[in-house]
Amino acid sequence: MKNIAVVILHFGKYQDTVDCLNSLNNADKKNFNLTIFLADNGTNENFQQYKNIRLIRNEKNLGFAAGVNRGLKEAIKDKSNSYFLILNNDTTVPKNFFGEISKSKDDISGAVVKFLNSEGETIFDYGGRLNPWTGRTGHLEEKKHFKKYAKEADY
């Protein structure tokens, strides 16, 4: 069994966080043990109904990076964790998420983000590219789900 530490930052939007936690609980984890580290960025909202999470209470909103880092620091303390997954609280994972992501042979993997654009079209965001000369970034987005950008993305 592989141990995965899932770090989620919560700051408001309680229902989004609940949906995220429920999707993780409903995902197929047959070859994995999950430990969820929920970093609450100063809201003190109630998550007692979830017995499988480690709740980290930040006294105030530390911002995204510092809030996630608090969760990661706690997750790293548990030496049994082999993998670390950072999720936004408005993320929901499909049932086969862990089986699919475990197929990667890369050291760092990420999911393809699926969303609706302003025209209501489904878009897949594969990450982005960085222009080292200007410092500008651009997203690698497609209307079809395929692996064209798997090795081309900078982030």
N, C-alpha and C positions, 0 to 999 in steps of 0.2 A: 504494500500500500504506500502511495505517495502522499505526503502531507502538503496541503496548500493553505497558505495564510491569505485570506481575502481581506483587504483593507478598504473600507468605505468611509468617506467623510460625509457627515450629516450636518447641514446647517439649514434648517427650515425645510419646507416641502416634505412634511412628515409622511404623507401618503406615497410619494415617490420612493422614499427609503423603505417603507413597508413593502411596496411592490418589488423592489430590488431584493430584499431579504427573502420574500416568498419565492421569487424565481430561483434563487440559489438553493433554497430548501427543496424545491420541486425538480431541480436538475438531476440528471443521472450521474451519480458519483461512485459507480461500482468499483473503480480502481483508486479512489482518492478519499482521504479524510480531509474535511474542510474545517478550518477554524476561522470564524469571521471576527475581525477586529473593527468595531464601529467607533470611529472617532467623532464624538459629538462636539461640534464647534460652538459651545456656549448656549445651547438651547435648553438643556435639561429635560427634553421630552422623554416620555416613558416608552421603553422597549422591553419591559419585564416579560412580555408574552414570549419573547425569544430566549430560550434557555441555552442555545448553542452559540451565543455571541459573547465576545469580551468587549464590554463597553468602556471606552476611554473618555472621560469627561474633561473637556477643556473648559476652564473657567470663563473664557471669552472667545470670540471669534478670532482665531489665529491666522485666518486666510487659508487659501487652498494648500500651498506647499507646506507650511508649518503644521497645519492640521493633519495632512496625510503623513508627514514625517513622524508625528507623535504615534500614529497607528503603526507605521513601519517599525519604529524603535521597539514597540511592544512585541510585534510579531517576530522580530529578529531574536529577541530574548529566548524564544522557544526554539531550541536547536533541532527539534524534530521536523521543522518546516523545511521542505526542499524547494518549494516554489512560492512566489509571491505574486498576487494579483491585485492590482489597484483598480477599483471601479468607482465611477461617479454614482452618486445615490439615485440618479434618474435612469440608471441602466437596468435593463432586464435581460437575463440570459436565456437562450433557448434550452430546451431539455437536453440536447446533445452537446452543449457547449464544452464541457470538460473533455469529452471524448475527442472532439474536433481539435481543440487547442493542444491536446497532448500529442497529436501527430507531428507537430513541428519539431524539426531537428535543430532549430536555432536556439541560441542562448536566451534571446529576448523575443517574445512573441506578443502580438496584440490582436485584438478582434477587429474585424471590419465593422464600421459603424453604418447602420442602415437608418435612414431618416427620410422624412418628407420635406422637399424644398418648398419655397413660397408658392410655386405653381401646383403643388399637390403631387408632384412626381416622386417616386421612390428613388433615392440616391444612395449609393454605397461609397463611403469615404474610406480610402485605403491608407490614409496618413497624409504626409506632405513632403515637399522638397524645400530645401533651403538654398537660396542663392548666396554663396559666400561673399560675393562682391558687394551686394547691396544690403544683405541681411534680411531680405524679404522672404516670406514663405508663401507657398501656394499649395492648395489641397489637391490631392489626387482622387478625383471623384468620377464615378461612372454611373450610368443608368442600368448597367448590367452587373451581375455578381460574377466576377471571374478573378483569377489570380495574376493578372498582368503586372501589378505593381508590387508583388511580394518582395522582391529584392531591390526595387528602385527607390523606395521611400527612405527619406532621411529621418523621419519621425512618424 
